[in-house]
Amino acid sequence: MKLTFAQIAGFLQSPPASVRVILFYGPDAGLVSERAEAMASKLVRDKTDPFAVSQLTGAQVAAEPCCLYDEAASMALGGGRRLIRLQRAIESNATALARFLEEPPACDSVILIEAGDLEKKSKLRSLCEGASPLAAGIPCYLEDTRDRVRTVTAALQAEKLTAPREVIQLLAEILPPDRLAMRSELDKLTLYVMGTGKVTMEDVTAIIANAGGAEIDDLVQAAASGDVKRAATLIDHLYAEATSPVALLRGMQRHLMRLQLARAHMATGMGAGEAIKKLSPPVFWKLVEPMTRQLARWPLERIEARLAQLADAEAACKRTGTPDTTLTAQLFLNISAKG
């Protein structure tokens, strides 16, 4: 079955007993892993019990397709449900999965699948998002800023921590786009502030200076400052880490919007330094001087023209067949060279 966005939260909280196959897939590998771990905890009493949980990889099933069905048809030692975790699933696993769905074994077993960013025509997706009531597919996409604000807020609340709105907004903007990397950075932050009950802007800048999102910020700063060589190096590095081109475009958009707002303040008679101080969330102190120089490089008309190009590029990246990485890299290098 194919779930709507509104149905996903309810399914994750209480998966139907009739579902025998659950596929998590998408570009956010961290969210795929996080949701799969949470689901495993709901499906069996102890997800670390080797007698109740079987671990397989896509490569293993590809080499020996019958092993998936054999594991699913085996009884859990001691009774209860048996969970088969298929990680790093690949397209060729669809044949073994189809057999399970066509002839589901009588015993109580569930196959939990983790896969990467599958195309719409993927056989695995077709099997799990098709008409069969025994299977369900759940996409795990990179969150937008609003969703990231909710994720950060929930994570801090779970640790009984409070934070001003501008701190939460900053975290949502600079943390890595991948959920697993985001959680890792938040864990470091919560350990750092343990016992204080709150998170301040100083805490964030002290602990999350090297987060993956900060690398996107480094690229944005290089492009806005006209450092073509550094921008090219950072683009290659971010692409090597599978960073989404859309995440890069949005990072550039956010920064130019802040420059746009600072320019608007300057139009009322403020100096560049005073205009930067008016921005919220506050500009990290190390970036005040570079941003002051950027304001001299970026007249309002150029900012508005580039924002329009960035919006067009993001829309193009979301269309099938667009060479999104090339398009984004070319735009960043053009911005770096010409402003």
Secondary structure, DSSP 8 states (H G I E B T S, - for coil): -B--HHHHHHHHHS--TT--EEEEESS-HHHHHHHHHHHHHHHSS-TT-TTTEEEEEHHHHHH-THHHHHHHHS--TTSS-EEEEEES--GGGHHHHHHHHHS--SS-EEEEEE-----TT-HHHHHHHSS-TTEEEEE-----HHHHHHHHHHHHHHTT-B--HHHHHHHHHHS-SSHHHHHHHHHHHHHHTTTT-B--HHHHHHHSTTSHHHHHHHHHHHHHHT-HHHHHHHHHHHHHTT--HHHHHHHHHHHHHHHHHHHHHHTTT--HHHHHHT-SS---GGGHHHHHHHHHH--HHHHHHHHHHHHHHHHHHTSTT--HHHHHHHHHHHHHHH-
